[in-house]
């Protein structure tokens, strides 16, 4: 436990509290209102291949909302996470990719405390300001992300965890206002925190996207080069949204550091070894979303273009990395009839230049289908999610049943079954297929 880091966090939190109390609380004529809630959740997973427990976790999530008046509030969300198997993140992660004020506080190998959200919200009529540690969600897709790139992600369970839980909240500023009938959202993120990738020996390390060095040649990994300048290395985003003739539309721009570092690999003939440098690179993204309701159906989609995306390459020149423009798109159709829901999505990715990307095609297509039905007066929900790669014939299937035994207690059982060849994105985890049992209690 880093005493200096912990002390810095406490000083900042206390300073913010004093500012809110002296500058805001006592300037309001309305009496502040305090609301508190608690969520306790647990899930245990059995791995079919090894016939052992893959995880057994407990989450305790307190939330406190201090409503100063109908226009402003102060929000705190914490989390205690314990993974008793110490399997998903073996040992104490070094968290090199996480900034000082977003790190978790570890208490041994299996338990950590995390400040999930800590922000102040203020509404000035049409102008709304949110400042502090928060999640900012863009996009319309389910299961796979296109525009939802503002917050990095913890990949300790690949993409199986709920997005809300796997996102890493960032210290940021968000301003929402209107210019005539155009909604404007401006975001500024000085928090230099990026994806948390599990270690090489973790069950969900994504080896398929990292090119392994040649056998019998030693590899030296340089220290991770993480941006740390408060202003110059900040991320900036802008979102414009509008409603036209029944269509919800948005146009998005994001100037940011890619959350996954680029692996530059160089062969050193003098020492007959491989030198690997991990560097975060600047990116620019433009995109948009659209959706419209047609009776019982909703048609929706996302379009994204990334300038000069870096790809690990089969070409050894330039450190084994090549750049290209990168188009991504998603089209979705949701159909709802009574208690039944059918959702179908089509994802496409297009690398525009004739490069040689490692372990992927220049044009790739994936599909997803979600079928769900609510039963017994909505106390039971049964659903099946299927994600499939058309190019590589790998994917995963997740059936799940949840049951509300009371208004605040939910039981669930689900399975995650991966299939495909070992060197593919989903197929690499076919030995990690599992059955999970869990519950969630809220107060």
VOLOLUM-319664 format. One record per residue (C-alpha): z, x, y; residue number from 1. Coordinates in Angstrom, 2 decimals. Layout:
@Z:Z&X:X&Y:Y&k:NUM
...
END
This chain:
@Z:0.00&X:0.00&Y:0.00&k:1
@Z:-1.16&X:1.60&Y:3.29&k:2
@Z:1.78&X:1.30&Y:5.69&k:3
@Z:-0.19&X:2.26&Y:8.84&k:4
@Z:-2.96&X:-0.22&Y:8.10&k:5
@Z:-0.45&X:-2.98&Y:7.42&k:6
@Z:1.40&X:-2.17&Y:10.64&k:7
@Z:-1.85&X:-2.37&Y:12.64&k:8
@Z:-2.62&X:-5.79&Y:11.20&k:9
@Z:0.84&X:-7.11&Y:12.02&k:10
@Z:0.65&X:-5.82&Y:15.61&k:11
@Z:-2.74&X:-7.48&Y:16.17&k:12
@Z:-1.66&X:-10.79&Y:14.64&k:13
@Z:1.55&X:-10.87&Y:16.68&k:14
@Z:-0.39&X:-9.98&Y:19.82&k:15
@Z:-2.83&X:-12.84&Y:19.27&k:16
@Z:0.02&X:-15.26&Y:18.64&k:17
@Z:1.69&X:-14.20&Y:21.90&k:18
@Z:-1.55&X:-14.68&Y:23.82&k:19
@Z:-2.02&X:-18.16&Y:22.39&k:20
@Z:1.58&X:-19.11&Y:23.12&k:21
@Z:1.76&X:-17.77&Y:26.67&k:22
@Z:-1.78&X:-18.48&Y:27.79&k:23
@Z:-2.58&X:-21.68&Y:25.96&k:24
@Z:0.31&X:-23.49&Y:24.36&k:25
@Z:2.48&X:-23.89&Y:27.40&k:26
@Z:-0.44&X:-24.68&Y:29.69&k:27
@Z:-1.20&X:-27.90&Y:27.81&k:28
@Z:0.27&X:-31.20&Y:28.80&k:29
@Z:-0.12&X:-32.63&Y:25.30&k:30
@Z:2.46&X:-31.79&Y:22.69&k:31
@Z:1.08&X:-29.42&Y:20.01&k:32
@Z:0.88&X:-30.77&Y:16.45&k:33
@Z:1.37&X:-28.59&Y:13.39&k:34
@Z:-0.36&X:-29.44&Y:10.09&k:35
@Z:0.11&X:-27.47&Y:6.87&k:36
@Z:-1.48&X:-27.71&Y:3.44&k:37
@Z:-1.49&X:-25.76&Y:0.21&k:38
@Z:-3.95&X:-25.36&Y:-2.65&k:39
@Z:-2.98&X:-23.82&Y:-5.99&k:40
@Z:-5.77&X:-23.11&Y:-8.46&k:41
@Z:-5.98&X:-21.35&Y:-11.79&k:42
@Z:-8.83&X:-20.57&Y:-14.19&k:43
@Z:-8.94&X:-18.78&Y:-17.54&k:44
@Z:-12.23&X:-17.67&Y:-19.12&k:45
@Z:-12.97&X:-16.82&Y:-22.77&k:46
@Z:-15.87&X:-14.43&Y:-23.39&k:47
@Z:-17.96&X:-15.41&Y:-26.42&k:48
@Z:-19.36&X:-11.96&Y:-27.30&k:49
@Z:-16.07&X:-10.04&Y:-27.35&k:50
@Z:-13.95&X:-13.06&Y:-28.35&k:51
@Z:-11.39&X:-12.03&Y:-25.72&k:52
@Z:-10.21&X:-13.38&Y:-22.38&k:53
@Z:-12.56&X:-12.33&Y:-19.59&k:54
@Z:-10.20&X:-13.40&Y:-16.81&k:55
@Z:-7.01&X:-15.29&Y:-16.12&k:56
@Z:-6.53&X:-15.85&Y:-12.42&k:57
@Z:-4.20&X:-17.64&Y:-10.04&k:58
@Z:-5.00&X:-18.47&Y:-6.42&k:59
@Z:-2.52&X:-19.76&Y:-3.83&k:60
@Z:-4.13&X:-20.81&Y:-0.56&k:61
@Z:-1.89&X:-21.86&Y:2.34&k:62
@Z:-3.48&X:-23.32&Y:5.47&k:63
@Z:-1.83&X:-23.98&Y:8.83&k:64
@Z:-3.57&X:-25.79&Y:11.69&k:65
@Z:-1.88&X:-25.86&Y:15.10&k:66
@Z:-3.61&X:-28.58&Y:17.14&k:67
@Z:-2.90&X:-27.86&Y:20.78&k:68
@Z:-4.71&X:-31.03&Y:21.88&k:69
@Z:-7.84&X:-32.94&Y:20.89&k:70
@Z:-10.02&X:-30.11&Y:22.23&k:71
@Z:-8.41&X:-26.99&Y:20.80&k:72
@Z:-6.71&X:-25.72&Y:17.69&k:73
@Z:-5.48&X:-22.57&Y:16.05&k:74
@Z:-6.29&X:-22.11&Y:12.32&k:75
@Z:-4.72&X:-19.82&Y:9.72&k:76
@Z:-5.89&X:-19.59&Y:6.10&k:77
@Z:-4.34&X:-17.12&Y:3.71&k:78
@Z:-4.76&X:-16.35&Y:0.05&k:79
@Z:-2.72&X:-14.80&Y:-2.73&k:80
@Z:-5.00&X:-13.82&Y:-5.62&k:81
@Z:-3.81&X:-12.54&Y:-8.97&k:82
@Z:-6.11&X:-11.65&Y:-11.88&k:83
@Z:-3.70&X:-10.96&Y:-14.72&k:84
@Z:-6.29&X:-9.30&Y:-16.99&k:85
@Z:-7.19&X:-6.66&Y:-14.34&k:86
@Z:-10.73&X:-6.94&Y:-15.67&k:87
@Z:-13.01&X:-8.25&Y:-12.90&k:88
@Z:-11.95&X:-5.51&Y:-10.44&k:89
@Z:-10.28&X:-2.80&Y:-12.58&k:90
@Z:-7.56&X:-0.86&Y:-10.79&k:91
@Z:-7.26&X:-1.00&Y:-7.00&k:92
@Z:-10.73&X:-1.10&Y:-5.37&k:93
@Z:-11.24&X:1.46&Y:-2.60&k:94
@Z:-13.11&X:-1.14&Y:-0.49&k:95
@Z:-15.16&X:1.48&Y:1.35&k:96
@Z:-17.52&X:-1.29&Y:2.45&k:97
@Z:-14.75&X:-3.26&Y:4.20&k:98
@Z:-13.48&X:-2.68&Y:7.74&k:99
@Z:-9.82&X:-1.85&Y:8.34&k:100
@Z:-8.87&X:-5.31&Y:9.60&k:101
@Z:-10.64&X:-7.21&Y:6.80&k:102
@Z:-9.20&X:-5.30&Y:3.86&k:103
@Z:-7.05&X:-7.01&Y:1.29&k:104
@Z:-3.45&X:-5.90&Y:0.82&k:105
@Z:-2.99&X:-4.89&Y:-2.84&k:106
@Z:0.32&X:-5.17&Y:-4.63&k:107
@Z:-0.38&X:-3.28&Y:-7.84&k:108
@Z:-3.62&X:-3.56&Y:-9.79&k:109
@Z:-3.65&X:-7.31&Y:-10.33&k:110
@Z:-2.45&X:-9.01&Y:-7.14&k:111
@Z:-3.60&X:-8.98&Y:-3.53&k:112
@Z:-2.99&X:-10.81&Y:-0.28&k:113
@Z:-5.87&X:-11.67&Y:2.03&k:114
@Z:-6.13&X:-13.13&Y:5.51&k:115
@Z:-9.02&X:-15.48&Y:4.82&k:116
@Z:-9.41&X:-17.10&Y:8.25&k:117
@Z:-7.57&X:-16.69&Y:11.54&k:118
@Z:-9.32&X:-18.22&Y:14.54&k:119
@Z:-8.98&X:-20.19&Y:17.73&k:120
@Z:-11.30&X:-23.15&Y:18.41&k:121
@Z:-11.82&X:-24.64&Y:21.88&k:122
@Z:-14.13&X:-27.41&Y:23.01&k:123
@Z:-15.25&X:-27.55&Y:26.64&k:124
@Z:-17.14&X:-30.84&Y:26.38&k:125
@Z:-20.61&X:-29.71&Y:25.17&k:126
@Z:-19.58&X:-26.04&Y:24.86&k:127
@Z:-17.59&X:-25.07&Y:21.76&k:128
@Z:-16.05&X:-21.65&Y:21.15&k:129
@Z:-14.64&X:-20.26&Y:17.90&k:130
@Z:-13.19&X:-16.75&Y:18.00&k:131
@Z:-11.42&X:-14.87&Y:15.22&k:132
@Z:-11.85&X:-14.34&Y:11.49&k:133
@Z:-14.11&X:-17.07&Y:10.10&k:134
@Z:-17.00&X:-18.07&Y:7.85&k:135
@Z:-20.36&X:-18.92&Y:9.41&k:136
@Z:-22.73&X:-20.75&Y:7.09&k:137
@Z:-26.49&X:-21.00&Y:7.58&k:138
@Z:-29.03&X:-22.55&Y:5.22&k:139
@Z:-29.79&X:-25.53&Y:3.00&k:140
@Z:-29.99&X:-24.08&Y:-0.53&k:141
@Z:-27.61&X:-24.45&Y:-3.47&k:142
@Z:-26.81&X:-21.79&Y:-6.06&k:143
@Z:-28.95&X:-19.02&Y:-4.52&k:144
@Z:-28.90&X:-17.73&Y:-0.95&k:145
@Z:-31.71&X:-17.24&Y:1.57&k:146
@Z:-30.43&X:-17.79&Y:5.11&k:147
@Z:-26.76&X:-17.71&Y:4.16&k:148
@Z:-26.49&X:-14.00&Y:4.98&k:149
@Z:-24.09&X:-13.98&Y:7.94&k:150
@Z:-21.00&X:-13.33&Y:5.80&k:151
@Z:-21.05&X:-10.73&Y:3.02&k:152
@Z:-19.94&X:-11.60&Y:-0.50&k:153
@Z:-17.54&X:-10.36&Y:-3.15&k:154
@Z:-19.59&X:-10.04&Y:-6.36&k:155
@Z:-16.69&X:-9.62&Y:-8.78&k:156
@Z:-18.06&X:-12.65&Y:-10.68&k:157
@Z:-21.75&X:-12.09&Y:-9.80&k:158
@Z:-22.83&X:-15.46&Y:-8.29&k:159
@Z:-20.62&X:-17.67&Y:-10.48&k:160
@Z:-17.78&X:-18.07&Y:-7.98&k:161
@Z:-17.86&X:-20.83&Y:-5.36&k:162
@Z:-19.64&X:-19.62&Y:-2.21&k:163
@Z:-16.64&X:-20.52&Y:-0.05&k:164
@Z:-14.39&X:-18.30&Y:-2.20&k:165
@Z:-16.87&X:-15.44&Y:-2.66&k:166
@Z:-17.82&X:-15.15&Y:1.03&k:167
@Z:-15.91&X:-12.50&Y:2.98&k:168
@Z:-14.84&X:-13.99&Y:6.35&k:169
@Z:-15.52&X:-11.74&Y:9.34&k:170
@Z:-13.91&X:-11.21&Y:12.75&k:171
@Z:-16.53&X:-12.81&Y:14.98&k:172
@Z:-17.32&X:-15.01&Y:17.94&k:173
@Z:-19.32&X:-18.22&Y:17.65&k:174
@Z:-20.46&X:-20.28&Y:20.63&k:175
@Z:-22.16&X:-23.68&Y:20.24&k:176
@Z:-23.76&X:-25.54&Y:23.15&k:177
@Z:-26.77&X:-27.68&Y:24.01&k:178
@Z:-29.82&X:-27.10&Y:26.18&k:179
@Z:-31.20&X:-30.60&Y:26.61&k:180
@Z:-31.87&X:-31.82&Y:23.03&k:181
@Z:-31.73&X:-28.33&Y:21.51&k:182
@Z:-28.50&X:-27.21&Y:19.85&k:183
@Z:-27.81&X:-23.50&Y:20.39&k:184
@Z:-25.48&X:-21.34&Y:18.33&k:185
@Z:-24.80&X:-17.74&Y:19.31&k:186
@Z:-22.80&X:-15.43&Y:17.06&k:187
@Z:-21.47&X:-11.91&Y:17.65&k:188
@Z:-19.91&X:-9.97&Y:14.78&k:189
@Z:-18.25&X:-6.61&Y:15.52&k:190
@Z:-16.68&X:-6.55&Y:12.02&k:191
@Z:-18.44&X:-3.83&Y:9.98&k:192
@Z:-17.70&X:-5.34&Y:6.57&k:193
@Z:-20.33&X:-5.58&Y:3.82&k:194
@Z:-20.72&X:-6.74&Y:0.21&k:195
@Z:-17.98&X:-5.80&Y:-2.26&k:196
@Z:-19.77&X:-4.52&Y:-5.36&k:197
@Z:-17.69&X:-4.20&Y:-8.56&k:198
@Z:-17.26&X:-0.74&Y:-10.08&k:199
@Z:-19.53&X:0.64&Y:-12.81&k:200
@Z:-17.04&X:-0.33&Y:-15.54&k:201
@Z:-16.54&X:-3.91&Y:-14.31&k:202
@Z:-18.03&X:-6.75&Y:-16.41&k:203
@Z:-20.26&X:-8.03&Y:-13.59&k:204
@Z:-21.60&X:-4.75&Y:-12.18&k:205
@Z:-25.26&X:-5.53&Y:-11.40&k:206
@Z:-26.84&X:-2.51&Y:-13.07&k:207
@Z:-30.32&X:-4.10&Y:-13.08&k:208
@Z:-30.82&X:-3.53&Y:-9.33&k:209
@Z:-29.70&X:0.12&Y:-9.34&k:210
@Z:-32.02&X:2.77&Y:-10.71&k:211
@Z:-30.09&X:5.08&Y:-13.04&k:212
@Z:-30.65&X:8.86&Y:-12.62&k:213
@Z:-32.52&X:10.67&Y:-15.43&k:214
@Z:-30.45&X:11.51&Y:-18.49&k:215
@Z:-28.89&X:14.97&Y:-18.77&k:216
@Z:-29.22&X:15.53&Y:-14.99&k:217
@Z:-25.93&X:15.37&Y:-13.05&k:218
@Z:-25.78&X:13.00&Y:-10.08&k:219
@Z:-23.69&X:13.71&Y:-6.97&k:220
@Z:-22.81&X:10.66&Y:-4.85&k:221
@Z:-22.22&X:11.31&Y:-1.15&k:222
@Z:-19.59&X:9.36&Y:0.75&k:223
@Z:-20.69&X:5.87&Y:1.73&k:224
@Z:-22.17&X:5.92&Y:5.24&k:225
@Z:-20.71&X:2.75&Y:6.76&k:226
@Z:-21.37&X:1.82&Y:10.42&k:227
@Z:-18.16&X:1.85&Y:12.46&k:228
@Z:-19.11&X:1.58&Y:16.14&k:229
@Z:-17.52&X:-1.51&Y:17.64&k:230
@Z:-20.34&X:-2.55&Y:19.99&k:231
@Z:-23.47&X:-0.69&Y:18.93&k:232
@Z:-23.09&X:-1.54&Y:15.24&k:233
@Z:-22.31&X:-5.23&Y:15.83&k:234
@Z:-24.42&X:-8.01&Y:14.31&k:235
@Z:-25.94&X:-10.67&Y:16.57&k:236
@Z:-27.41&X:-14.03&Y:15.60&k:237
@Z:-29.02&X:-17.02&Y:17.28&k:238
@Z:-29.67&X:-20.47&Y:15.82&k:239
@Z:-31.61&X:-23.27&Y:17.49&k:240
@Z:-31.44&X:-26.75&Y:15.98&k:241
@Z:-32.90&X:-30.14&Y:16.77&k:242
@Z:-33.58&X:-33.58&Y:15.33&k:243
@Z:-37.21&X:-34.72&Y:15.69&k:244
@Z:-38.68&X:-37.91&Y:14.20&k:245
@Z:-36.19&X:-37.98&Y:11.34&k:246
@Z:-36.38&X:-34.23&Y:10.64&k:247
@Z:-33.38&X:-31.91&Y:10.96&k:248
@Z:-34.86&X:-28.57&Y:12.04&k:249
@Z:-33.47&X:-25.13&Y:12.77&k:250
@Z:-34.85&X:-21.76&Y:13.85&k:251
@Z:-32.70&X:-18.71&Y:13.09&k:252
@Z:-32.70&X:-15.06&Y:14.14&k:253
@Z:-30.30&X:-12.39&Y:12.87&k:254
@Z:-30.04&X:-8.71&Y:13.90&k:255
@Z:-27.75&X:-7.14&Y:11.35&k:256
@Z:-26.98&X:-4.43&Y:8.86&k:257
@Z:-28.08&X:-5.25&Y:5.32&k:258
@Z:-24.92&X:-5.97&Y:3.32&k:259
@Z:-26.11&X:-3.88&Y:0.36&k:260
@Z:-26.45&X:-0.13&Y:1.03&k:261
@Z:-29.75&X:1.62&Y:0.43&k:262
@Z:-29.56&X:4.19&Y:-2.40&k:263
@Z:-31.54&X:7.29&Y:-1.33&k:264
@Z:-32.03&X:9.63&Y:-4.31&k:265
@Z:-33.15&X:13.24&Y:-3.92&k:266
@Z:-33.78&X:15.85&Y:-6.61&k:267
@Z:-32.28&X:19.25&Y:-5.73&k:268
@Z:-34.26&X:21.88&Y:-7.60&k:269
@Z:-31.85&X:24.66&Y:-6.60&k:270
@Z:-29.01&X:23.06&Y:-8.55&k:271
@Z:-31.10&X:20.91&Y:-10.92&k:272
@Z:-29.19&X:17.82&Y:-9.88&k:273
@Z:-29.65&X:14.44&Y:-8.23&k:274
@Z:-28.08&X:13.74&Y:-4.83&k:275
@Z:-27.50&X:10.10&Y:-3.97&k:276
@Z:-26.81&X:8.95&Y:-0.39&k:277
@Z:-25.66&X:5.39&Y:0.26&k:278
@Z:-26.57&X:4.18&Y:3.75&k:279
@Z:-26.53&X:0.78&Y:5.44&k:280
@Z:-29.77&X:0.09&Y:7.30&k:281
@Z:-30.55&X:-2.22&Y:10.21&k:282
@Z:-32.56&X:-5.37&Y:9.50&k:283
@Z:-34.08&X:-8.21&Y:11.48&k:284
@Z:-34.49&X:-11.66&Y:10.03&k:285
@Z:-36.25&X:-14.78&Y:11.31&k:286
@Z:-36.21&X:-18.06&Y:9.48&k:287
@Z:-35.64&X:-21.74&Y:9.63&k:288
@Z:-34.59&X:-24.86&Y:7.77&k:289
@Z:-35.83&X:-28.42&Y:7.55&k:290
@Z:-34.75&X:-31.62&Y:5.82&k:291
@Z:-35.57&X:-35.30&Y:5.98&k:292
@Z:-34.29&X:-38.37&Y:4.14&k:293
@Z:-36.85&X:-40.62&Y:2.44&k:294
@Z:-35.01&X:-43.62&Y:0.99&k:295
@Z:-32.89&X:-42.32&Y:-1.89&k:296
@Z:-34.37&X:-38.83&Y:-1.67&k:297
@Z:-33.92&X:-35.85&Y:0.65&k:298
@Z:-36.63&X:-33.23&Y:1.06&k:299
@Z:-35.35&X:-29.88&Y:2.35&k:300
@Z:-36.29&X:-26.27&Y:2.57&k:301
@Z:-35.78&X:-22.80&Y:4.01&k:302
@Z:-38.20&X:-20.10&Y:5.16&k:303
@Z:-37.17&X:-16.49&Y:5.79&k:304
@Z:-39.01&X:-13.33&Y:6.83&k:305
@Z:-37.25&X:-9.94&Y:6.83&k:306
@Z:-38.87&X:-7.06&Y:8.69&k:307
@Z:-39.09&X:-3.76&Y:6.79&k:308
@Z:-36.87&X:-4.67&Y:3.87&k:309
@Z:-35.80&X:-1.60&Y:1.85&k:310
@Z:-36.51&X:-1.64&Y:-1.89&k:311
@Z:-35.49&X:0.83&Y:-4.57&k:312
@Z:-38.84&X:2.17&Y:-5.76&k:313
@Z:-40.43&X:3.73&Y:-8.82&k:314
@Z:-42.01&X:6.16&Y:-6.34&k:315
@Z:-39.87&X:9.30&Y:-6.00&k:316
@Z:-41.05&X:10.06&Y:-2.46&k:317
@Z:-38.86&X:9.27&Y:0.57&k:318
@Z:-35.68&X:9.21&Y:-1.50&k:319
@Z:-36.98&X:6.65&Y:-3.95&k:320
@Z:-37.05&X:3.90&Y:-1.31&k:321
@Z:-40.02&X:1.95&Y:0.08&k:322
@Z:-40.23&X:-0.63&Y:2.86&k:323
@Z:-42.16&X:-3.86&Y:3.17&k:324
@Z:-42.13&X:-7.16&Y:4.95&k:325
@Z:-40.36&X:-9.71&Y:2.76&k:326
@Z:-41.00&X:-13.47&Y:2.70&k:327
@Z:-38.57&X:-15.82&Y:1.00&k:328
@Z:-38.85&X:-19.59&Y:0.71&k:329
@Z:-37.04&X:-22.46&Y:-0.94&k:330
@Z:-38.07&X:-26.09&Y:-1.35&k:331
@Z:-35.63&X:-28.69&Y:-2.61&k:332
@Z:-35.67&X:-32.37&Y:-3.52&k:333
@Z:-32.44&X:-34.34&Y:-3.96&k:334
@Z:-32.53&X:-37.80&Y:-5.52&k:335
@Z:-29.44&X:-40.04&Y:-5.51&k:336
@Z:-29.20&X:-43.36&Y:-7.32&k:337
@Z:-25.75&X:-44.89&Y:-7.66&k:338
@Z:-23.49&X:-42.32&Y:-9.31&k:339
@Z:-26.41&X:-40.14&Y:-10.44&k:340
@Z:-27.74&X:-37.07&Y:-8.62&k:341
@Z:-30.79&X:-34.98&Y:-9.45&k:342
@Z:-31.51&X:-31.85&Y:-7.40&k:343
@Z:-34.52&X:-29.59&Y:-7.99&k:344
@Z:-35.27&X:-26.35&Y:-6.11&k:345
@Z:-38.19&X:-23.92&Y:-6.12&k:346
@Z:-37.62&X:-20.36&Y:-4.82&k:347
@Z:-40.34&X:-17.82&Y:-4.00&k:348
@Z:-40.14&X:-14.18&Y:-2.87&k:349
@Z:-43.14&X:-12.17&Y:-1.68&k:350
@Z:-43.20&X:-8.43&Y:-0.96&k:351
@Z:-46.18&X:-8.15&Y:1.37&k:352
@Z:-46.99&X:-4.44&Y:0.96&k:353
@Z:-48.46&X:-2.78&Y:-2.15&k:354
@Z:-45.34&X:-0.84&Y:-3.08&k:355
@Z:-43.77&X:-0.13&Y:-6.48&k:356
@Z:-40.36&X:-1.87&Y:-6.45&k:357
@Z:-37.94&X:-1.05&Y:-9.23&k:358
@Z:-37.42&X:-3.71&Y:-11.91&k:359
@Z:-39.11&X:-6.57&Y:-10.09&k:360
@Z:-42.56&X:-7.99&Y:-9.23&k:361
@Z:-44.21&X:-8.21&Y:-5.82&k:362
@Z:-44.22&X:-12.02&Y:-6.09&k:363
@Z:-41.38&X:-13.78&Y:-7.90&k:364
@Z:-40.51&X:-17.40&Y:-8.54&k:365
@Z:-37.24&X:-19.00&Y:-9.60&k:366
@Z:-36.30&X:-22.61&Y:-10.20&k:367
@Z:-33.03&X:-24.50&Y:-10.33&k:368
@Z:-32.10&X:-27.98&Y:-11.48&k:369
@Z:-28.78&X:-29.77&Y:-11.03&k:370
@Z:-27.98&X:-33.06&Y:-12.76&k:371
@Z:-24.66&X:-34.78&Y:-12.10&k:372
@Z:-23.02&X:-38.14&Y:-12.72&k:373
@Z:-19.68&X:-39.60&Y:-11.67&k:374
@Z:-17.79&X:-41.81&Y:-14.11&k:375
@Z:-14.60&X:-43.88&Y:-14.37&k:376
@Z:-14.42&X:-44.85&Y:-10.69&k:377
@Z:-15.36&X:-41.32&Y:-9.61&k:378
@Z:-12.40&X:-39.74&Y:-11.40&k:379
@Z:-14.73&X:-37.85&Y:-13.77&k:380
@Z:-17.76&X:-35.80&Y:-12.76&k:381
@Z:-20.16&X:-34.28&Y:-15.31&k:382
@Z:-22.90&X:-31.92&Y:-14.21&k:383
@Z:-25.32&X:-29.28&Y:-15.50&k:384
@Z:-26.87&X:-26.49&Y:-13.40&k:385
@Z:-29.84&X:-24.50&Y:-14.72&k:386
@Z:-31.25&X:-21.46&Y:-12.87&k:387
@Z:-34.39&X:-19.83&Y:-14.34&k:388
@Z:-36.65&X:-16.91&Y:-13.40&k:389
@Z:-40.30&X:-17.81&Y:-14.03&k:390
@Z:-41.46&X:-14.17&Y:-13.91&k:391
@Z:-38.89&X:-12.73&Y:-16.31&k:392
@Z:-37.77&X:-15.70&Y:-18.43&k:393
@Z:-34.08&X:-15.07&Y:-17.84&k:394
@Z:-31.45&X:-17.27&Y:-16.22&k:395
@Z:-28.21&X:-19.13&Y:-16.81&k:396
@Z:-26.98&X:-22.63&Y:-17.63&k:397
@Z:-23.66&X:-24.04&Y:-16.39&k:398
@Z:-22.37&X:-27.36&Y:-17.79&k:399
@Z:-19.13&X:-28.58&Y:-16.19&k:400
@Z:-16.80&X:-31.57&Y:-16.42&k:401
@Z:-14.02&X:-32.19&Y:-13.89&k:402
@Z:-11.32&X:-34.86&Y:-14.05&k:403
@Z:-8.99&X:-36.03&Y:-11.27&k:404
@Z:-5.76&X:-36.93&Y:-13.07&k:405
@Z:-4.24&X:-37.86&Y:-9.70&k:406
@Z:-5.28&X:-37.84&Y:-6.05&k:407
@Z:-4.26&X:-34.18&Y:-5.69&k:408
@Z:-4.67&X:-32.69&Y:-9.17&k:409
@Z:-8.02&X:-31.83&Y:-10.80&k:410
@Z:-8.73&X:-30.41&Y:-14.25&k:411
@Z:-12.03&X:-28.73&Y:-15.10&k:412
@Z:-13.85&X:-27.19&Y:-18.02&k:413
@Z:-17.15&X:-25.33&Y:-17.73&k:414
@Z:-19.33&X:-22.74&Y:-19.40&k:415
@Z:-21.67&X:-20.07&Y:-18.05&k:416
@Z:-24.37&X:-19.11&Y:-20.52&k:417
@Z:-26.76&X:-16.28&Y:-19.58&k:418
@Z:-30.00&X:-15.48&Y:-21.39&k:419
@Z:-32.83&X:-12.93&Y:-21.11&k:420
@Z:-33.45&X:-9.23&Y:-21.69&k:421
@Z:-30.73&X:-6.69&Y:-20.98&k:422
@Z:-32.53&X:-5.05&Y:-18.01&k:423
@Z:-33.01&X:-8.27&Y:-16.03&k:424
@Z:-30.95&X:-9.81&Y:-13.23&k:425
@Z:-29.47&X:-12.63&Y:-15.33&k:426
@Z:-30.15&X:-11.26&Y:-18.81&k:427
@Z:-27.92&X:-8.23&Y:-18.21&k:428
@Z:-24.92&X:-10.59&Y:-18.37&k:429
@Z:-25.76&X:-12.44&Y:-21.59&k:430
@Z:-22.80&X:-10.71&Y:-23.25&k:431
@Z:-20.62&X:-12.11&Y:-20.44&k:432
@Z:-21.29&X:-15.75&Y:-21.29&k:433
@Z:-18.00&X:-17.62&Y:-21.22&k:434
@Z:-16.02&X:-20.84&Y:-21.47&k:435
@Z:-13.52&X:-21.59&Y:-18.70&k:436
@Z:-10.58&X:-23.95&Y:-18.28&k:437
@Z:-8.86&X:-24.51&Y:-14.97&k:438
@Z:-6.98&X:-26.78&Y:-12.62&k:439
@Z:-6.61&X:-27.29&Y:-8.87&k:440
@Z:-3.60&X:-28.83&Y:-7.15&k:441
@Z:-3.39&X:-29.57&Y:-3.44&k:442
@Z:-0.65&X:-30.73&Y:-1.12&k:443
END
